Amino acid sequence: MGEILEFPSQQAQGLAYLDRQLRSMLEARGADQVLIDFAAGQLTQTYAELAESEQYSFNVELPAGIDEAERDQLHRQITEGLEGIRRENHALMLKLVAQLVLAEVKLFQQQRRD
C-alpha cells in the first residue's frame, strides 16, 4: 500500500475548525461582521506564520561506512524526535496565537471606538 494523502491537509482542517469556532464564539457574543472578519483574518495570518515556522529542514552528515539499516534507524529516530518536539511546541504556540489574536481584536475594537 502506498502513502495516503489527505485533502484538505490536517493543517487546513485545523485552521478551518479554528475559524468556525472563532466566528461562532464572536457571533454568540454579539460581534458585528466587521469584527468577526478582522478576527478571522488575524487568525488565518498568524496560523499561517505558525505553520511555516514548523517546517524544519536541516542536514546531518553521517560517518563513512554506516550501513543502510543504521542510516534508516537514525533517520527514523531523528524524525520521531523532531515530531515530538513539534507537537509539544505546537500546543504552546496555539495558545500563544489565541492570546495574540484576542489582544489584536481588543485593540481593533478600542481603535474603532475612537
Buried (B, 14 or more C-beta within 10 A) or exposed (E): EEEEEEEEEEBEEBBEEBBEEBBEEBEEEEBEEEBBEBBBEBBBEBBEEBBEEBEEEEEEEEEEEEEEEEEEEEEEEEEEEEEEEBEEEBEEBBEEBBEEBBEBBEEBEEEEEE
